[in-house]
């Protein structure tokens, strides 16, 4: 059995699920996810810990941000959630965007955290190849052409629908899936570079990465584990961005050692 209810955090309601008993373990899912994205992790730790899982604002049953948010606004709101729940000195785990939020929080509110697990975490600006800039500039050129309706109409008659091509190439799948305030939020968070936050994190930190992660590549985990003062990195083979699902049995063996001292 679990409890699930919405917690007001300064006008934004955060859907919260609590299951199990014992020392608190907080779970933050990734972009586009929700509480059940961590279902196997919740089920594994519920007999061992008191698990607090949330729908981050904008996802699941939680309210959307009132305006486009960056990592800082997420950190402030989720710090308010910690206070509302009476939590402090907790272990916490974050995947992707959830890791980004935890990095920002842990650098500012060290008293909230005992141990951190960052799973394929976001928070760093990716290295860009020349092909990326070529794609960006060609997309901007296509947008400019599409805005000139006479030229766009002429090209459409010639067999090239430039407006359709612009829509097809409009950012990542996450960007195309997002709408309204969440599209603006995605633009803000992916451009937040939290590297300066890493040396300020005081909690011992375990970074877990999938070797084949193409969304937040392994080199990001290497940077985080090197620049967080007390951190280590474990790379899971044959796993991608959702390494905790791709290699679940191995994942929980590793996190059990870190969070439970190997007891399960």
PyMOL commands that set and color helices and strands:
alter all, ss='L'
color gray80, all
select helices_A, chain A and resi 35-46+71-85+97-108+110-112+130-147+149-157+162-168+173-177+181-190+195-198+218-227+243-246+248-260
alter helices_A, ss='H'
color red, helices_A
select strands_A, chain A and resi 3-9+12-19+24-28+50-54+90-95+113-119+204-210+231-236
alter strands_A, ss='S'
color yellow, strands_A
deselect
rebuild
show_as cartoon
